[in-house]
């Protein structure tokens, strides 16, 4: 699986469920945007007909992320200094 950030390559899929060439985007609770994005994902997934169990699980995870932020804090998204910051344009997608 391909992470958007090379420093997350240590996060593995030991059962090889995700193909090596499939892009993966990790959202952490430490990211100030994290729980909001997960709630938005759940909203869109529900509109698309995703099962209510999956929607419930996503919203519970988003709420757990908010709780974690209340206890530990959060920060705006950033990249480590050693990773080049690519800024793809719409034409590159």
C-alpha positions as CSV (number, residue, x, y, z in Angstrom):
1,X,0.0,0.0,0.0
2,X,1.3,3.5,-0.8
3,X,1.0,6.1,1.8
4,X,0.7,9.8,1.0
5,X,3.7,10.4,3.3
6,X,6.8,8.2,3.1
7,X,7.3,8.6,6.9
8,X,4.1,6.5,7.3
9,X,5.5,3.6,5.3
10,X,6.2,1.8,8.7
11,X,2.4,1.4,9.0
12,X,2.0,-2.0,7.3
13,X,-0.8,-4.4,6.2
14,X,0.6,-7.8,7.5
15,X,-2.3,-9.7,5.9
16,X,-1.7,-8.1,2.5
17,X,-5.4,-7.1,2.2
18,X,-4.5,-3.8,0.6
19,X,-2.6,-4.2,-2.7
20,X,1.0,-2.7,-2.8
21,X,0.1,-0.2,-5.5
22,X,-3.2,1.0,-3.8
23,X,-2.8,4.6,-2.4
24,X,-3.8,4.9,1.3
25,X,-4.5,8.1,3.2
26,X,-4.1,8.0,7.0
27,X,-6.0,10.4,9.2
28,X,-4.8,10.8,12.7
29,X,-6.6,12.1,15.8
30,X,-3.7,14.5,16.3
31,X,-4.7,16.2,13.0
32,X,-7.1,19.1,13.8
33,X,-9.0,18.2,10.6
34,X,-9.2,14.5,11.4
35,X,-12.5,14.0,13.2
36,X,-14.3,16.5,11.0
37,X,-13.1,14.7,7.8
38,X,-14.2,11.3,9.2
39,X,-17.7,12.8,10.0
40,X,-17.9,14.2,6.4
41,X,-16.8,10.8,5.0
42,X,-19.6,9.1,7.0
43,X,-22.1,11.6,5.7
44,X,-21.1,11.0,2.1
45,X,-20.9,7.3,2.6
46,X,-24.4,7.3,4.0
47,X,-25.7,9.2,1.0
48,X,-24.0,6.5,-1.3
49,X,-25.8,3.7,0.6
50,X,-23.1,2.4,2.9
51,X,-24.4,0.1,5.6
52,X,-25.6,1.7,8.8
53,X,-23.1,-0.4,10.8
54,X,-20.2,1.2,8.9
55,X,-21.7,4.7,9.3
56,X,-22.1,4.1,13.0
57,X,-18.5,2.8,13.3
58,X,-17.1,5.8,11.4
59,X,-19.0,8.3,13.5
60,X,-17.9,6.6,16.7
61,X,-14.3,6.8,15.5
62,X,-14.7,10.5,14.7
63,X,-16.2,11.1,18.2
64,X,-13.3,9.1,19.8
65,X,-10.9,11.3,17.8
66,X,-12.6,14.5,19.2
67,X,-12.3,13.0,22.8
68,X,-8.6,12.2,22.2
69,X,-8.0,15.8,21.0
70,X,-9.7,17.2,24.1
71,X,-7.3,15.2,26.2
72,X,-4.1,15.5,24.1
73,X,-4.5,18.5,21.9
74,X,-4.3,18.7,18.1
75,X,-2.4,20.5,15.4
76,X,-2.8,21.6,11.9
77,X,-1.6,19.2,9.2
78,X,2.0,19.4,8.3
79,X,4.9,17.5,6.7
80,X,8.2,16.6,8.3
81,X,11.1,18.8,7.1
82,X,12.7,16.0,5.2
83,X,9.7,15.3,2.9
84,X,9.4,17.4,-0.2
85,X,6.1,19.2,-0.3
86,X,4.4,18.4,-3.6
87,X,1.4,20.5,-4.5
88,X,-0.4,18.7,-7.4
89,X,-2.7,20.8,-9.5
90,X,-6.1,19.6,-10.8
91,X,-4.4,18.9,-14.2
92,X,-2.1,16.4,-12.5
93,X,-4.9,14.2,-11.1
